[in-house]
């Protein structure tokens, strides 16, 4: 701040109400603010059961209000940092409906749908709440529409369920803060017009193999992508001036950073003597790093030959390798009444043990993201390498519970 505004004597003051104050142990310094959120929701739902047909209809109405209250006056934003800001109000609604039809004994088909609007989260609304109360332009509620349909078989020895779904997200927003090497300053990257589409199928089954022994399997196969070109408004952390307005982000068709495919196979044994053991194999595929929107702009590839190796290294999204785990769970339920005859109620002491990733695979990358910093001068994408999350190796959990 002192570098950018040498003639402003207050530029370096964290609290212009108490300039050059001495800070003691336990005092707050740098920034100090609260976000006040009020939300009220009311809903109604009716469930109707007919012969061979069940259905429900529901509706919801909500009110959300949030504001920022600053407890220090920033020297750079004297009029927009201290005290209570303007309140931002959102009135939202949701409708949902669903039906289940009995085809024949133990065979069902079902369909559910929902449409809702949802107030933006405050951390996606404020540009830099540490220093000021500015919010994104045209702040609005996001819209979510979803529909699913499927088939279910519920038999004594076999259970099976298949579901197809489609979900659409519109008008989402986000704010990213990072150091910009071109501007030599921390910047706020306010993203709007974020849209996503989630489509896929989910399958699950459980089969009784023998007395107490069952097998289960599940699969989730989807495609989760961004379906809009986002817009970015760029501001500096030290100034209210706009560096870029509605900068186009070529984000359409990039993948949402979540596993697109997940599979599970397991064996479960339940003894008539109140103990059980469960072994599960899990597999994940089509995982992608969260992409950096700065690298998906015209400025990022300016001067780079189209379809060259460098062009692809800047724009292509990184796909992670498939990952697998093997997990074991076991437990025992002790009926204490057999030992303590005076107990009136049936009382159980429950012992449970879980061992996750029993093969101790420490190379599992569960997710990650590209750094927001970008080398505009040399276009070197590995200068600021991606950050990756690694799952735990073998880990344990145990519990004892009393149930009566």
Secondary structure, 3 states (H helix, E strand, C coil): CCCCCCCCCCCCCCCHHHCCCCCCCCCCCCCCEEEEEEEEEEEEEEEEEECCEEEEEEEEEEEEEEEEEECCCCCCCCCCCCEECCCEEEEEEEEEEEEEEEEECCEEEEEEEEEEEECCCHHHCECCCCCCCCECCCCCCEEEEEEEEEEEEECCCEEEEEEEEEEEEEEEEEEEEEEECCCCEEEEEEEEEEEEEEEEEEEEEEEEEECCEEEEEEEEEEEEEECCCEEEEEEECCCCCEEEEEEEECCCCCECCCCCEEEEEEEEEECCCCEEEEEEEEEEECEECECCHHHHCCCCCCCCCCCCHHHHHHHCCCEECCEEEEEEEEEEEEEHHHCCCCCCCCCEEEEEEEEECCCCCCCCEEEEECCCCCCCCCCCCCCCCCEEEECCCCEEEEEEEEEC
